[in-house]
Structure formats: structure tokens, C-alpha cells
Amino acid sequence: MSERGRFVRDTRYITTRITADGRDGYPVEPGRYRLVVARACPWAHRAVIVRRLLGLEEVISLAIAAPVHTEEESWTFDLDPGGVDPVLGIHLLREAYERRFPGYDRGITVPAIVDVTTGEVVTNDFAQITLDFSTEWKAYHRPGAPDLYPEHLRDEIDEISELIYRDVNDGVYRAGFATDQAAYEEAYDALFARLDWLEERLGRQRYLVGDTITEADVRLWPTLVRFDAVYHNHFRCNRNKLTEMPVLWAYARDLFQTPGFGDTVDFDQIKAHYYLVHTRINPTGIVPKGPDLSGWLTPHHREELGGRPFGDGTPPGPPPEAERVPPPGGLVGIPG
């Protein structure tokens, strides 16, 4: 969607919720739901991180869509044998949307949660999915799971998250998909003004809200981890690289080296998706070799600001074998 050269995201999501009391017809139930993500997608990446931090792997299964697809097909399961998800039995994620809403005319997006018993999509409301993992699925959190959405900080988390969404998460897309110079510059200026604001805020504290990792950090970080690999060049967000913003770069490395964050990143799939799917922006289909990733494992010294990543909780254990991401280009030593 666009207006006067501006990219306007279609936010008509399926807002059905999976809740402890089942008030929308979908009660919390281990084994009933499958979380569909793509490693390339920053919105889906949030759900992967939260699911892992809270230890929900055993109760909500994971389907991983391929990073490259056509506009007509949208997300496919080409990574699975025969191109079919082994649990849902479908090739196209679109099939799960169509089973619940025949003729579905909105975006086929990830993350999406599918009811395994019916094969129908339940929700693709990415912002609510992670909040519900924290609040509605509490009975199934692992021992030592962190509180990513503590009640006394929710107003501040929501406020910071909205600013991050508007200017950073969606801001890079508004710059990258703009078709008008003024619209592009408007998004570009808002993006870097907000990054400068974050640079100042995070210069005083280790995490965005409070002294532990919260939902706000989970919402910002997937954009940061993609910044130099994709957004700086592909989306023309090129005032400077993340590695040239000392505080944000250290903050991003701190989380990358925290179990549940860096071990969920697939740089190869991220680059393949953006550079091969967005043919209007990159018609040659050439995928850059860079950037150099070795800096992600260098010391960050953020612990000097205090704070405890998981509060009174503990780090998650290693990811399930089937969900492990192979390190790219010799990048080894990622905790997890």
C-alpha cells in the first residue's frame, strides 16, 4: 500500500487470540498449535526469540518457511522434504489462511500460528503473539523463564515499543519501499533521529526498560541485527552502519551473545530473502558476500552498566537439534 510515494503497511491482521480461558475459541493447549516463521523475517524473529527464552519449544511446534518465494506464492515450505510441512501437510502457508478464510485477500504473513487440529490459521498478529506467549502461556514456561513483560513496566515497554515500531522496525521499510524522494527522506530522517535517541538512552542503561531484557529489547534487536547486512545498502539507510554507532553496536553484540538471540539468527537466509525477493529494488538478484560478521563475537563491555539479562531467572538451554542454525562463514562460538 502506498500514498504519495510513501510505503504504508497493511496492518489488517487476524486478531484472534490464543488465551488461557479460550475466549476466542482457541484455548492454550500444548501440542495443538504450530508457529510458522521465516528466519529471514524480523517480525517472525521476535516470536522465535520469545518462544525460546520462555522455553515453549515443547508445547508450540515450529515450522520454518523458505527465505525465497514469489509474490504470487508468498511463503512456502521449500526447506522441508518434498516442499511440504511435515505437520501441516501443506506447501504454501496460504493454504492455512484459505482454509479458515476462503478467498483471503490480505497479506500472507509470518509469524502465523496454525491450529494443527484443523489446519487453519489462528492469528498473524505479530505484536500480540509475543505478548500472549509471555502472559497467556505462563503455565507452560520453563523453570527460570524471564518475565519479558512485567506488569509494573508494561506502560513504559508499550510506549518505547511503539516509538521503535514507527521509526525503526517499520522505518527501514518506509525508507526502502518509498517511491518518492521526499517520502524516502522523511523516513530516513525519522529512522536516524530515533537511532540517535536510542544511542543516548542505551548509553545510560544496559537494556531499554528496567535492568533486564524485556519485550522492548526483543522488538528492537531483530532490526539491528539485519541493519548492516540488509538495510544499510538494500533499503538505502546509509547515513552510517550499525558498527559505526558505538552504543547500539555494543548493545546489539551484548544480546547477540546472549542465549536465545544470536543462536536464532541465519544471516544467509536473511540476505537471500531481501536481495532475491525484492526484485524491484534489486533486479539483478545479486546477493552481497558481506558484511564481515566476526565482530559480533567481540567483547561488548555492556555488563559494566549493571543489569541482569534474565533477572531472577536463568538462560535458556541449547536450542532443539532440529532448530539449530548453522553458523555462517566460520562464525562459531555463539552461546546457546
C-alpha positions in Angstrom: 0.0 0.0 0.0 1.3 3.5 -0.7 0.2 7.1 -0.7 2.2 9.8 -2.5 5.2 7.6 -2.7 5.0 6.5 1.0 5.0 2.9 2.0 2.1 2.2 4.2 2.0 -1.2 5.8 -1.3 -3.2 5.7 -2.0 -3.8 9.3 -5.3 -5.7 8.9 -4.1 -8.7 10.8 -6.1 -11.6 12.1 -6.5 -10.6 15.7 -7.9 -13.9 17.1 -6.0 -14.7 20.3 -5.0 -18.0 21.9 -5.7 -17.4 25.6 -5.7 -19.3 28.8 -9.5 -19.0 29.1 -10.1 -19.8 25.4 -12.4 -16.8 25.0 -11.8 -16.5 21.2 -12.4 -20.2 20.8 -8.7 -21.1 20.9 -7.6 -22.2 24.4 -3.9 -22.6 25.3 -3.2 -26.3 24.8 0.2 -27.9 24.4 0.8 -29.5 21.1 -2.2 -28.0 19.4 -0.6 -25.1 17.6 2.3 -24.6 15.2 4.2 -21.4 14.9 5.1 -20.6 11.3 8.1 -18.3 10.9 10.8 -17.5 8.4 14.4 -17.0 9.6 14.6 -14.0 7.3 11.7 -12.1 8.7 12.3 -9.6 11.6 8.7 -9.8 12.7 8.8 -13.6 12.9 12.2 -13.4 14.5 10.7 -11.8 17.6 8.4 -14.8 18.1 11.3 -17.3 17.7 13.3 -15.4 20.4 10.4 -15.2 22.9 9.4 -18.8 22.4 13.0 -19.8 23.1 13.6 -17.5 26.1 10.4 -18.8 27.7 11.0 -22.4 26.9 7.9 -23.0 24.9 9.6 -25.3 22.3 8.0 -28.4 23.7 4.4 -27.0 23.7 4.4 -24.9 20.5 6.0 -26.6 17.5 7.9 -24.6 14.9 7.6 -24.6 11.1 10.2 -22.7 9.1 9.3 -21.3 5.7 11.8 -20.9 3.0 13.5 -17.5 2.6 12.9 -17.1 -1.1 9.5 -17.1 -2.8 7.5 -15.4 -5.5 5.0 -12.6 -4.8 2.2 -14.8 -6.0 3.0 -17.8 -3.8 4.3 -15.9 -0.7 5.8 -18.1 2.0 6.4 -21.8 1.1 7.8 -24.8 2.8 10.5 -25.5 0.3 13.1 -26.2 3.0 11.1 -29.4 4.0 11.4 -32.7 2.2 9.1 -32.5 -0.9 8.4 -28.9 -0.2 5.6 -29.9 2.3 5.5 -29.0 6.0 5.6 -32.4 7.8 3.0 -31.5 10.4 0.5 -29.3 8.4 0.9 -31.2 5.2 0.9 -28.1 3.0 3.3 -26.5 0.5 2.1 -22.9 0.8 1.3 -21.1 4.0 -1.5 -19.5 2.0 -3.4 -22.8 2.3 -3.7 -22.4 6.0 -5.1 -18.9 5.6 -7.5 -20.1 2.9 -8.8 -23.0 5.0 -10.1 -20.5 7.6 -10.9 -17.6 5.2 -11.7 -18.8 1.7 -10.6 -16.1 -0.8 -8.4 -14.4 1.8 -7.3 -11.1 0.3 -4.8 -9.7 2.8 -1.1 -10.4 3.2 0.1 -13.9 3.8 2.5 -13.0 6.6 4.7 -14.6 9.2 4.7 -15.2 12.0 1.4 -17.1 11.9 0.0 -19.6 14.3 -1.9 -22.5 12.8 -4.3 -24.8 14.6 -2.9 -28.3 13.9 -6.2 -29.9 14.5 -8.0 -28.0 11.7 -5.0 -26.8 9.6 -6.5 -23.3 9.8 -4.6 -20.1 10.6 -5.5 -18.7 14.0 -3.6 -15.4 14.1 -0.8 -13.5 12.3 -0.9 -10.5 14.7 2.8 -10.4 15.3 2.7 -7.8 18.1 0.2 -9.7 20.2 1.7 -13.2 19.6 4.8 -12.5 21.7 2.8 -10.7 24.4 0.5 -13.7 24.7 3.5 -16.1 24.8 4.5 -14.1 27.9 1.1 -13.8 29.6 -1.3 -16.5 28.4 1.1 -19.3 28.2 2.7 -18.8 31.6 1.6 -22.2 32.9 4.0 -23.8 30.4 7.0 -21.5 30.8 10.2 -23.3 31.6 11.6 -23.1 35.2 13.7 -19.9 35.3 11.9 -18.3 32.4 12.4 -14.5 32.4 9.5 -12.1 32.8 9.7 -10.2 29.5 6.5 -8.2 30.1 6.5 -7.3 33.9 3.3 -5.6 34.9 4.9 -2.6 36.6 6.8 -1.8 33.4 4.2 -2.5 30.8 3.2 1.1 30.1 6.9 2.1 29.5 7.5 -1.0 27.4 4.5 -0.3 25.3 5.5 3.3 24.8 9.1 2.5 23.9 7.9 -0.3 21.6 5.6 2.0 19.7 8.3 4.5 19.0 10.7 1.7 17.9 8.0 0.2 15.6 7.1 3.5 14.0 10.6 4.9 13.4 12.9 1.8 13.3 11.2 -1.5 12.7 8.8 -0.1 10.1 11.0 2.9 9.4 13.6 0.9 7.4 10.8 -0.4 5.2 9.3 3.0 4.7 12.7 4.2 3.5 13.4 1.1 1.4 10.0 0.9 -0.3 9.4 4.6 -0.8 8.8 5.6 -4.4 9.2 9.3 -3.9 12.3 11.2 -2.8 10.6 13.3 -0.2 8.9 10.2 1.3 12.2 8.4 1.4 14.0 11.3 3.1 11.1 11.6 5.6 11.5 8.0 6.7 15.3 8.2 6.6 15.4 11.2 8.9 12.9 9.7 11.4 14.9 6.5 11.4 18.2 8.0 12.3 16.8 10.5 14.7 15.3 7.6 16.6 18.6 5.6 16.4 20.4 8.6 17.8 17.8 8.8 20.6 18.4 5.1 21.3 22.1 5.6 21.3 21.8 8.2 24.0 19.3 6.1 26.1 21.3 2.9 25.9 24.4 4.8 26.8 22.9 5.2 30.3 21.4 1.7 30.8 22.1 -1.8 29.6 18.5 -2.6 28.4 15.7 -0.4 27.1 13.4 -0.7 30.1 14.5 -1.6 33.6 17.6 -3.7 34.3 16.6 -6.9 32.5 15.7 -8.0 29.0 12.1 -7.2 28.2 9.7 -7.3 25.2 11.1 -3.9 24.1 14.6 -5.3 23.6 13.1 -8.2 21.6 11.3 -5.8 19.3 14.3 -3.6 18.6 17.0 -6.2 18.2 15.9 -8.1 15.0 16.1 -4.8 13.1 19.5 -4.0 14.5 20.9 -7.5 13.6 19.8 -7.0 10.0 20.9 -3.4 9.7 24.4 -3.8 8.1 23.6 -7.0 6.2 20.5 -5.6 4.5 19.0 -2.2 5.5 22.1 -0.1 5.1 22.6 -0.9 1.5 19.4 -2.6 0.2 17.0 -0.1 1.8 19.3 2.9 1.4 19.6 3.5 5.2 23.1 4.6 4.7 23.9 7.6 7.0 26.1 5.1 8.9 26.3 1.4 9.7 25.3 -0.1 13.0 29.0 -0.8 13.5 29.6 2.9 13.4 27.2 3.7 16.3 29.3 2.6 19.3 26.5 2.2 21.9 24.0 0.5 19.6 26.7 -1.8 18.2 27.8 -2.8 21.7 24.1 -3.3 22.8 23.4 -5.4 19.7 26.5 -7.6 20.4 25.5 -8.0 24.0 22.2 -9.5 23.0 23.7 -11.5 20.1 26.0 -13.2 22.7 23.0 -13.9 25.0 21.4 -17.4 24.6 18.2 -17.1 22.7 19.3 -14.2 20.4 22.4 -14.9 18.3 21.6 -18.6 18.1 18.4 -17.8 16.3 20.0 -15.7 13.5 20.5 -17.0 10.0 22.4 -14.3 8.1 22.4 -16.4 4.9 18.6 -16.7 4.8 18.2 -13.0 5.8 20.3 -11.9 2.8 18.7 -14.4 0.4 15.2 -13.1 1.2 15.8 -9.4 0.9 18.1 -9.5 -2.1 16.3 -12.2 -4.1 12.6 -11.5 -3.3 12.7 -7.7 -3.6 13.3 -7.7 -7.4 12.0 -4.1 -7.8 14.8 -2.9 -5.6 17.5 -5.4 -6.6 16.6 -6.5 -10.2 20.0 -8.2 -10.7 19.4 -10.7 -7.9 23.0 -10.4 -6.8 23.4 -11.2 -3.1 26.3 -9.4 -1.4 29.1 -11.5 0.1 29.5 -9.2 3.1 29.4 -7.9 5.6 32.2 -9.3 7.8 30.4 -11.0 10.7 33.3 -11.7 13.0 32.7 -8.5 15.0 29.5 -9.9 16.5 31.5 -12.1 18.9 33.9 -9.3 20.1 33.7 -8.1 23.7 31.0 -5.5 24.3 31.6 -4.5 28.0 27.9 -3.7 28.5 28.0 -5.6 31.8 29.7 -2.6 33.2 26.3 -0.8 33.1 24.9 -3.4 35.5 21.7 -5.2 34.9 20.9 -8.9 34.7 19.8 -10.3 31.4 17.3 -12.7 32.8 16.6 -11.1 36.2 15.9 -13.8 38.8 15.6 -16.3 36.0 18.2 -18.3 34.0 19.3 -18.5 30.4 17.6 -21.0 28.1 19.3 -24.2 27.3 20.6 -25.1 23.8 18.0 -25.0 21.1 16.5 -28.2 20.0 18.7 -30.0 17.5 16.2 -29.6 14.6 16.1 -25.9 15.2 19.8 -25.1 15.3 21.1 -22.6 12.9 24.4 -23.4 11.2 26.9 -20.6 11.8 27.7 -18.7 8.5 31.2 -18.1 7.2 33.0 -19.7 10.1 31.2 -17.6 12.8 31.5 -20.0 15.7 31.2 -19.7 19.4 27.6 -18.3 19.6 26.2 -19.1 23.1 23.3 -21.5 23.1 
